[in-house]
Amino acid sequence: MSAGTAGGGRLRVEWSPGSDRLTGICHCGARRTAEDPAEIWAWLLSHPGHDAG
């Protein structure tokens, strides 16, 4: 699943097959892994206020 941002960057959420783990990838290259989709999207949408991991 991916979404465009107002700045033209891409936000991606990748699922790890065989698990409940999701990896959010910000347009700046930062990544975060979690099991809760809401947590991943909140982190992605907090840019630039999120950390790199």
C-alpha positions in Angstrom: 0.0 0.0 0.0 1.3 3.4 -0.8 0.2 7.0 -0.8 1.4 10.3 -2.2 2.2 13.2 0.0 1.6 16.9 -0.6 5.4 17.3 -1.2 5.3 14.7 -4.0 7.1 12.0 -2.0 5.9 8.5 -1.5 5.0 6.7 1.7 5.0 2.9 1.6 3.8 0.1 3.9 5.2 -3.3 3.1 3.9 -6.5 4.7 6.3 -9.3 5.7 4.7 -12.6 4.4 4.1 -15.2 7.1 4.0 -12.6 9.9 2.0 -9.7 11.2 4.9 -7.3 10.7 4.6 -4.2 8.6 7.4 -1.9 7.5 6.7 1.7 6.9 9.1 3.5 4.5 9.0 7.3 4.4 9.9 9.3 1.3 13.0 10.5 3.2 14.2 6.8 3.4 13.5 6.3 7.1 12.0 2.9 8.0 10.0 1.6 11.0 8.6 -1.9 11.6 5.6 -2.7 13.8 2.5 -5.0 13.9 -0.1 -2.2 14.2 -1.1 -0.5 10.9 -2.3 2.6 12.7 1.1 2.9 14.4 2.9 2.7 11.1 0.7 5.3 9.4 0.9 7.7 12.4 4.7 7.5 12.2 4.8 8.0 8.4 2.4 11.0 8.6 4.4 12.7 11.3 7.2 13.5 8.9 9.5 15.3 9.5 8.9 14.8 13.2 9.7 11.1 13.2 13.1 9.5 14.0 15.0 7.3 11.5 14.1 4.0 13.2 
